[in-house]
Amino acid sequence: MSKYTLAKEQIKSTKDRAEEMGIREVEALEALVVMIVQELKEKIGPVQTKSILQYEVDNLGSRGVYEIQRR
């Protein structure tokens, strides 16, 4: 299993649980992003977290954020 498969499974789980709990899907996904950013900040620090996020934000118009290979 790849790390992206694992992440996709977690996103699906979050979406499914949100529906069960009457939470809007987009709000649940937003909360997931916020909590992941917070977790990353604690694990690798704010500079590296910002670098990861900036890289992905800069590639939002590309094919798919996670498909872009880091250089």
C-alpha positions as CSV (number, residue, x, y, z in Angstrom):
1,M,0.0,0.0,0.0
2,S,1.3,3.4,-0.9
3,K,1.2,6.5,1.4
4,Y,-1.2,8.0,-1.0
5,T,-3.6,5.0,-0.9
6,L,-3.5,5.3,2.9
7,A,-4.3,9.0,2.8
8,K,-7.1,8.4,0.3
9,E,-8.6,5.8,2.6
10,Q,-8.5,8.3,5.5
11,I,-10.2,11.0,3.4
12,K,-12.9,8.5,2.4
13,S,-13.4,7.5,6.0
14,T,-13.6,11.2,7.1
15,K,-16.2,11.9,4.4
16,D,-18.2,8.8,5.3
17,R,-18.2,9.7,9.0
18,A,-19.1,13.3,8.3
19,E,-22.2,12.2,6.4
20,E,-23.1,9.9,9.3
21,M,-22.7,12.7,11.8
22,G,-24.5,15.4,9.8
23,I,-21.4,17.4,9.2
24,R,-20.9,19.0,5.7
25,E,-18.2,17.1,3.8
26,V,-16.2,20.2,3.0
27,E,-16.2,21.2,6.6
28,A,-14.9,17.8,7.7
29,L,-12.2,17.9,5.0
30,E,-11.2,21.4,6.1
31,A,-10.9,20.3,9.7
32,L,-8.8,17.3,8.6
33,V,-6.4,19.7,6.7
34,V,-6.1,21.9,9.7
35,M,-5.4,19.0,12.1
36,I,-2.8,17.6,9.6
37,V,-1.0,20.9,9.3
38,Q,-0.9,21.2,13.1
39,E,0.4,17.6,13.4
40,L,3.1,18.3,10.8
41,K,4.1,21.5,12.5
42,E,4.6,19.6,15.8
43,K,6.5,16.7,14.1
44,I,8.8,18.6,11.6
45,G,8.5,22.2,12.6
46,P,6.9,25.2,11.0
47,V,9.6,25.9,8.4
48,Q,9.4,22.4,6.8
49,T,5.6,22.3,7.1
50,K,5.4,25.7,5.3
51,S,7.7,24.4,2.6
52,I,5.6,21.3,2.0
53,L,2.4,23.3,1.9
54,Q,3.9,26.0,-0.3
55,Y,5.1,23.4,-2.8
56,E,1.6,21.9,-3.0
57,V,-0.2,25.3,-3.2
58,D,2.1,26.3,-6.0
59,N,1.0,23.2,-7.9
60,L,-2.7,23.4,-7.4
61,G,-3.3,24.1,-11.1
62,S,-1.4,21.0,-12.2
63,R,-2.8,17.5,-12.9
64,G,-3.1,16.4,-9.3
65,V,-1.3,17.7,-6.2
66,Y,-0.1,14.3,-4.9
67,E,1.0,13.1,-8.4
68,I,3.7,15.7,-8.8
69,Q,7.1,14.3,-8.0
70,R,9.3,16.3,-5.6
71,R,12.6,17.4,-7.0
